[in-house]
Amino acid sequence: MPITDIQIQQAGAGDLDALCELDARGLIPAPGECAQTYGVRLEKLRNDLAEMEKELAETAQVKIEELKFPAADRIPADLFAEAHAQTEQLFAFSADWVPGFYVNPRFSWLFGGCAYSYHPDLFTVFIIRRSFATRAKWFL
């Protein structure tokens, strides 16, 4: 679900309802960040997410820093449903705006997945071991 212009404008003006709505999506102001600066950061994040979508549509892959993610390796949004329900139940938020991709890790056979977050706008992407595309849980 995209971050809307209205949410950005309202959050930037310090509207409590908008701030609560965004908090429920895992989008919170940074320590010491004023409402206006938070709104600017949200707009940058929204634009970065839109740019990622555009790049995926035009080139069938996206490059984020030194990592390349093919569009075919994108985790379908419906597969995030269980994780969103868990975070909603345990922590009262659901980061429905974070994209995810399957990867074949070269750095560790123990790697299962992680989230990368890039500053200053906190653009975030989940990466999950490709084997989880066909099997949700693994036991040693």
C-alpha positions in Angstrom: 0.0 0.0 0.0 1.6 3.3 -1.1 2.2 6.3 1.1 -0.3 8.9 -0.1 0.2 12.7 -0.7 -2.5 13.3 1.9 -0.7 11.2 4.6 2.5 13.1 3.9 0.9 16.5 4.0 -1.0 15.7 7.2 2.0 14.1 8.9 4.2 17.1 7.9 1.6 19.4 9.5 1.7 17.3 12.7 -1.8 15.8 12.3 -2.1 13.2 15.1 -4.4 10.9 13.2 -2.1 10.8 10.2 0.9 10.2 12.5 -0.9 7.3 14.2 -1.9 5.8 10.8 1.7 5.9 9.7 2.9 4.5 13.0 0.6 1.5 12.5 2.5 0.9 9.2 6.0 1.1 10.9 6.7 4.6 9.8 7.6 6.7 12.8 9.5 10.0 13.2 13.1 9.7 14.1 14.3 10.9 17.5 14.3 14.7 17.5 12.7 14.9 14.0 10.0 17.6 13.7 6.8 17.0 11.8 7.9 19.0 8.8 11.2 17.1 8.4 9.3 13.8 8.9 7.0 14.8 6.1 9.9 15.6 3.8 11.5 12.2 4.6 8.2 10.4 3.9 8.0 12.1 0.5 11.6 11.0 -0.3 10.8 7.5 0.8 7.6 7.4 -1.3 9.5 8.7 -4.3 12.3 6.1 -3.8 9.7 3.3 -3.7 8.0 4.7 -6.9 11.4 4.9 -8.6 12.1 1.3 -7.6 8.7 0.2 -9.1 9.5 2.2 -12.3 12.9 0.6 -12.7 11.5 -2.9 -12.1 8.8 -2.2 -14.8 11.3 -0.8 -17.3 14.3 -3.0 -16.9 12.9 -6.1 -15.1 15.4 -5.6 -12.2 16.3 -3.0 -9.7 19.8 -2.1 -8.4 19.9 -0.9 -4.8 23.5 0.2 -4.0 25.6 -2.8 -5.1 22.7 -5.3 -5.0 20.7 -6.3 -8.0 17.2 -7.8 -7.7 15.4 -9.2 -10.7 11.6 -8.5 -10.8 11.0 -12.2 -11.1 12.5 -12.6 -7.6 10.1 -10.3 -5.9 8.2 -11.8 -3.0 4.5 -11.6 -3.8 2.6 -9.3 -1.4 0.2 -12.0 -0.3 3.1 -14.1 1.1 3.8 -11.3 3.6 0.3 -11.7 5.1 1.4 -14.1 7.9 4.4 -11.8 8.8 2.2 -8.7 8.8 -0.3 -10.5 11.0 2.4 -11.5 13.5 3.9 -8.0 13.8 0.4 -6.5 14.1 -0.4 -8.9 16.9 2.9 -8.6 18.7 3.9 -5.0 18.1 0.8 -3.2 16.8 2.3 -2.3 13.3 2.5 -3.9 9.9 5.1 -2.7 7.4 3.0 -3.3 4.3 5.1 -0.8 2.3 8.4 -2.7 2.4 9.2 -4.7 -0.8 11.0 -8.0 -0.6 13.1 -10.2 -2.9 14.3 -13.8 -2.8 18.1 -14.2 -3.1 20.7 -16.9 -3.3 23.1 -15.8 -0.6 26.8 -16.1 -1.3 27.9 -14.9 2.1 26.6 -17.6 4.4 24.9 -21.0 4.2 23.1 -20.1 7.5 21.5 -16.9 6.0 17.7 -17.0 6.1 16.9 -13.3 5.5 17.2 -9.8 6.7 16.1 -6.2 6.1 18.3 -3.6 4.7 17.5 0.0 5.6 19.1 2.9 3.8 19.6 6.4 5.3 18.5 9.1 5.4 15.0 8.3 4.2 15.0 4.8 5.7 14.2 3.1 2.4 13.9 -0.6 3.4 13.9 -3.9 1.5 13.6 -7.4 2.8 15.7 -10.1 1.3 14.9 -13.8 2.0 16.8 -17.0 1.0 15.3 -18.2 -2.3 14.6 -21.7 -0.8 11.8 -20.0 1.2 9.9 -19.4 -2.0 8.9 -23.1 -2.0 9.0 -24.0 1.7 8.0 -21.7 4.5 9.9 -23.3 7.3 13.1 -25.3 7.5 14.4 -27.4 10.4 18.0 -28.7 10.8 
